[in-house]
Amino acid sequence: MTLQPATARYQKVKHFILDRIAAGSLRAGERVPSENELTRTLTVSRMTANRALRELAEDGVLVRVAGVGTFVAEQRVHAHPLEVRNIADEIRARGHEHRLKVVALESVAASRELAERFVLRPGAPLDYSLLTHFEDGAPLQVEERYVNPLAAPGYLRNDFTRTTPHEFLVRVAPLQRAEHTVRALLPERRIRRLLRLEAGEPCLLIMRRTFSQGRVASIADLYHPGSRYELAANCQPRSLP
């Protein structure tokens, strides 16, 4: 008999709990199965069960109370200096018209790099979309996004001309936390063409990874024309003690 790798076993435990939360059979404040119960149910070691529960607690999905048990946490969004916003709302707030064009929409197999970032096995199915957002007819953002269908089922069936990816994901996979990286770069030809940039014209790239229910739900590269888009923020310093 071939033994499963330890990583696969503890991920199996995490997915078992996350699936029950997503299905509504485990709700906020309810006790989750103990390490002993998980050991019997899933045929894993107690150390494997402990690792899964510990990591879900670190992700804010569970709360562990010494001597009492482990419970489903109340889910809260973790604030980030780069706020996760709907670009359609940004455009409309300026009094302008938003339009979206679907360039590509398909199911793909996760590359080794994507699998690592999603914490999935290479070749696992991912939903892929390539979209262009327009402000008053001018392209303002190219959105290239991969979505874990286990975290956000139905993504490829969504009508993106009516409901943006942001709006869909907020409803189906509520944001738990987000990671951002921002870069200025010269885009490759396909992005330059979609943004209608001149050769040698730079763009601003926001790379975003979002989490929901302890899973990586989405990875997106958001390209903007450097001459027509900027990031700005106000900071309030903490008082000195």
RAKA-V122860 format. One record per run of one state. SS is the DSSP state (H for helix, E for strand, L for the rest). FROM is the first residue (numbers start at 1). LEN is the number of residues. Records with the same first field share a line. If there is no record, write none. Layout:
# RAKA-V122860
SS: FROM-LEN + FROM-LEN
This chain:
# RAKA-V122860
L: 1-5 + 24-7 + 32-3 + 43-3 + 59-3 + 66-3 + 73-14 + 94-4 + 110-2 + 119-6 + 136-2 + 148-7 + 158-7 + 173-4 + 186-3 + 196-7 + 213-2 + 226-16
H: 6-18 + 35-8 + 46-13 + 87-7 + 112-7 + 155-3 + 165-8 + 189-7
E: 31-1 + 62-4 + 69-4 + 98-12 + 125-11 + 138-10 + 177-9 + 203-10 + 215-11
